[in-house]
Amino acid sequence: MRVGWKKGEEAGQLPEDKKLLLAEIRRAHEQWVIASEHLNWVGVTEEIDYAVFAMAAAEKKYDMLLRQAKKLDWRDHTFYTG
């Protein structure tokens, strides 16, 4: 997964604050994907509640970090997953 830098720009060339934010965005996206997968496989009713809350929290964190990156004027950067 490549998140947060321009085409041809290496992560090592980013300022330290952007490197840290980029790492947080990657971790948050990974947590969101894991929570989503967990929700797909839960079977016990009590686990469903936990999985829904975990996924919602992970999604909110990911969204918050993307908004934070946007405030740092990362308009030209592509944030995508895949």
TIVEXBA-984040 format. One record per atom (N, C-alpha, C): residue in three letters; atom name; x, y, z. Coordinates in steps of 0.02 Angstrom, whole numbers. Layout:
N
{rec Ala,CA,{X,Y,Z}} ...
END
This chain:
82
{rec Met,N,{43,-59,0}} {rec Met,CA,{0,0,0}} {rec Met,C,{45,62,0}} {rec Arg,N,{29,108,-43}} {rec Arg,CA,{65,171,-47}} {rec Arg,C,{18,227,-28}} {rec Val,N,{35,263,22}} {rec Val,CA,{-9,316,46}} {rec Val,C,{31,380,57}} {rec Gly,N,{8,435,29}} {rec Gly,CA,{30,500,51}} {rec Gly,C,{88,535,19}} {rec Trp,N,{115,513,-36}} {rec Trp,CA,{165,554,-67}} {rec Trp,C,{154,560,-141}} {rec Lys,N,{185,610,-170}} {rec Lys,CA,{176,623,-242}} {rec Lys,C,{211,569,-282}} {rec Lys,N,{190,563,-344}} {rec Lys,CA,{222,517,-390}} {rec Lys,C,{296,535,-393}} {rec Gly,N,{338,485,-386}} {rec Gly,CA,{409,497,-390}} {rec Gly,C,{442,523,-327}} {rec Glu,N,{403,540,-277}} {rec Glu,CA,{431,566,-215}} {rec Glu,C,{438,508,-166}} {rec Glu,N,{496,498,-140}} {rec Glu,CA,{509,444,-93}} {rec Glu,C,{490,466,-22}} {rec Ala,N,{470,417,18}} {rec Ala,CA,{451,431,87}} {rec Ala,C,{509,462,126}} {rec Gly,N,{570,442,109}} {rec Gly,CA,{628,468,144}} {rec Gly,C,{639,543,133}} {rec Gln,N,{609,572,81}} {rec Gln,CA,{618,643,66}} {rec Gln,C,{567,687,102}} {rec Leu,N,{519,656,136}} {rec Leu,CA,{468,694,171}} {rec Leu,C,{495,723,236}} {rec Pro,N,{470,780,258}} {rec Pro,CA,{489,806,324}} {rec Pro,C,{468,756,379}} {rec Glu,N,{501,760,435}} {rec Glu,CA,{489,712,489}} {rec Glu,C,{416,709,512}} {rec Asp,N,{384,767,518}} {rec Asp,CA,{314,768,541}} {rec Asp,C,{269,732,491}} {rec Lys,N,{282,740,427}} {rec Lys,CA,{242,706,377}} {rec Lys,C,{256,631,375}} {rec Lys,N,{319,612,388}} {rec Lys,CA,{336,541,391}} {rec Lys,C,{297,508,448}} {rec Leu,N,{295,541,506}} {rec Leu,CA,{259,513,563}} {rec Leu,C,{184,508,549}} {rec Leu,N,{156,560,519}} {rec Leu,CA,{85,559,503}} {rec Leu,C,{71,505,451}} {rec Leu,N,{114,498,402}} {rec Leu,CA,{105,446,351}} {rec Leu,C,{106,377,383}} {rec Ala,N,{150,365,430}} {rec Ala,CA,{153,301,465}} {rec Ala,C,{88,290,505}} {rec Glu,N,{63,342,537}} {rec Glu,CA,{0,336,574}} {rec Glu,C,{-58,321,527}} {rec Ile,N,{-59,354,469}} {rec Ile,CA,{-112,341,421}} {rec Ile,C,{-110,268,398}} {rec Arg,N,{-52,243,385}} {rec Arg,CA,{-45,173,364}} {rec Arg,C,{-70,125,418}} {rec Arg,N,{-50,138,480}} {rec Arg,CA,{-72,96,536}} {rec Arg,C,{-147,99,545}} {rec Ala,N,{-174,159,540}} {rec Ala,CA,{-247,168,549}} {rec Ala,C,{-285,132,494}} {rec His,N,{-260,136,433}} {rec His,CA,{-294,100,378}} {rec His,C,{-291,25,390}} {rec Glu,N,{-234,1,411}} {rec Glu,CA,{-227,-71,424}} {rec Glu,C,{-275,-93,480}} {rec Gln,N,{-281,-53,532}} {rec Gln,CA,{-327,-69,587}} {rec Gln,C,{-399,-69,562}} {rec Trp,N,{-415,-24,518}} {rec Trp,CA,{-482,-20,490}} {rec Trp,C,{-498,-82,448}} {rec Val,N,{-450,-103,407}} {rec Val,CA,{-460,-163,366}} {rec Val,C,{-468,-224,411}} {rec Ile,N,{-427,-230,462}} {rec Ile,CA,{-431,-287,508}} {rec Ile,C,{-498,-287,544}} {rec Ala,N,{-520,-229,568}} {rec Ala,CA,{-585,-225,602}} {rec Ala,C,{-642,-243,556}} {rec Ser,N,{-637,-222,494}} {rec Ser,CA,{-689,-238,444}} {rec Ser,C,{-691,-313,431}} {rec Glu,N,{-633,-344,424}} {rec Glu,CA,{-630,-417,413}} {rec Glu,C,{-657,-454,474}} {rec His,N,{-641,-430,533}} {rec His,CA,{-665,-462,594}} {rec His,C,{-741,-460,596}} {rec Leu,N,{-770,-404,576}} {rec Leu,CA,{-843,-397,575}} {rec Leu,C,{-874,-448,528}} {rec Asn,N,{-841,-463,474}} {rec Asn,CA,{-867,-512,425}} {rec Asn,C,{-868,-583,453}} {rec Trp,N,{-827,-597,504}} {rec Trp,CA,{-821,-666,527}} {rec Trp,C,{-847,-679,597}} {rec Val,N,{-874,-630,631}} {rec Val,CA,{-899,-642,699}} {rec Val,C,{-963,-682,696}} {rec Gly,N,{-973,-722,748}} {rec Gly,CA,{-1033,-762,749}} {rec Gly,C,{-1075,-754,812}} {rec Val,N,{-1043,-737,866}} {rec Val,CA,{-1077,-730,930}} {rec Val,C,{-1103,-658,936}} {rec Thr,N,{-1163,-651,961}} {rec Thr,CA,{-1196,-585,965}} {rec Thr,C,{-1153,-534,1002}} {rec Glu,N,{-1122,-554,1057}} {rec Glu,CA,{-1081,-508,1095}} {rec Glu,C,{-1021,-484,1054}} {rec Glu,N,{-995,-527,1014}} {rec Glu,CA,{-938,-509,972}} {rec Glu,C,{-958,-459,917}} {rec Ile,N,{-1018,-464,894}} {rec Ile,CA,{-1042,-420,841}} {rec Ile,C,{-1041,-348,866}} {rec Asp,N,{-1066,-336,926}} {rec Asp,CA,{-1065,-269,955}} {rec Asp,C,{-994,-242,959}} {rec Tyr,N,{-948,-283,984}} {rec Tyr,CA,{-878,-262,989}} {rec Tyr,C,{-849,-247,920}} {rec Ala,N,{-862,-290,872}} {rec Ala,CA,{-835,-282,805}} {rec Ala,C,{-860,-219,772}} {rec Val,N,{-924,-204,781}} {rec Val,CA,{-953,-143,752}} {rec Val,C,{-920,-81,783}} {rec Phe,N,{-913,-80,849}} {rec Phe,CA,{-882,-23,882}} {rec Phe,C,{-808,-16,862}} {rec Ala,N,{-773,-73,857}} {rec Ala,CA,{-702,-71,838}} {rec Ala,C,{-694,-44,767}} {rec Met,N,{-737,-66,722}} {rec Met,CA,{-733,-42,653}} {rec Met,C,{-749,32,649}} {rec Ala,N,{-800,54,684}} {rec Ala,CA,{-819,125,684}} {rec Ala,C,{-762,168,711}} {rec Ala,N,{-731,145,765}} {rec Ala,CA,{-675,183,794}} {rec Ala,C,{-616,186,747}} {rec Ala,N,{-600,130,715}} {rec Ala,CA,{-544,128,668}} {rec Ala,C,{-557,174,608}} {rec Glu,N,{-619,173,584}} {rec Glu,CA,{-637,216,527}} {rec Glu,C,{-632,290,546}} {rec Lys,N,{-654,307,606}} {rec Lys,CA,{-651,377,628}} {rec Lys,C,{-578,400,635}} {rec Lys,N,{-535,356,662}} {rec Lys,CA,{-465,374,670}} {rec Lys,C,{-433,385,601}} {rec Tyr,N,{-446,340,554}} {rec Tyr,CA,{-418,347,487}} {rec Tyr,C,{-442,412,455}} {rec Asp,N,{-506,426,460}} {rec Asp,CA,{-534,488,432}} {rec Asp,C,{-502,550,465}} {rec Met,N,{-494,548,531}} {rec Met,CA,{-464,603,567}} {rec Met,C,{-393,617,542}} {rec Leu,N,{-354,564,532}} {rec Leu,CA,{-286,571,510}} {rec Leu,C,{-282,598,438}} {rec Leu,N,{-328,577,396}} {rec Leu,CA,{-330,603,328}} {rec Leu,C,{-347,677,327}} {rec Arg,N,{-393,697,371}} {rec Arg,CA,{-410,768,377}} {rec Arg,C,{-349,808,402}} {rec Gln,N,{-312,778,449}} {rec Gln,CA,{-252,811,475}} {rec Gln,C,{-201,820,419}} {rec Ala,N,{-193,770,377}} {rec Ala,CA,{-146,775,320}} {rec Ala,C,{-169,830,272}} {rec Lys,N,{-233,835,262}} {rec Lys,CA,{-260,886,217}} {rec Lys,C,{-244,956,245}} {rec Lys,N,{-247,964,311}} {rec Lys,CA,{-230,1028,342}} {rec Lys,C,{-157,1046,332}} {rec Leu,N,{-115,996,322}} {rec Leu,CA,{-43,1008,310}} {rec Leu,C,{-31,1024,236}} {rec Asp,N,{-85,1037,200}} {rec Asp,CA,{-82,1056,130}} {rec Asp,C,{-54,999,87}} {rec Trp,N,{-80,940,99}} {rec Trp,CA,{-61,882,58}} {rec Trp,C,{-111,873,2}} {rec Arg,N,{-137,927,-25}} {rec Arg,CA,{-187,924,-78}} {rec Arg,C,{-162,886,-139}} {rec Asp,N,{-99,895,-155}} {rec Asp,CA,{-72,863,-215}} {rec Asp,C,{-52,790,-205}} {rec His,N,{-56,768,-143}} {rec His,CA,{-38,700,-129}} {rec His,C,{-98,654,-137}} {rec Thr,N,{-84,594,-157}} {rec Thr,CA,{-136,545,-167}} {rec Thr,C,{-139,499,-106}} {rec Phe,N,{-196,497,-75}} {rec Phe,CA,{-207,450,-20}} {rec Phe,C,{-253,397,-46}} {rec Tyr,N,{-227,339,-56}} {rec Tyr,CA,{-269,285,-79}} {rec Tyr,C,{-246,221,-47}} {rec Thr,N,{-287,172,-51}} {rec Thr,CA,{-271,108,-22}} {rec Thr,C,{-273,56,-77}} {rec Gly,N,{-238,4,-66}} {rec Gly,CA,{-240,-49,-116}} {rec Gly,C,{-177,-87,-119}} 
END
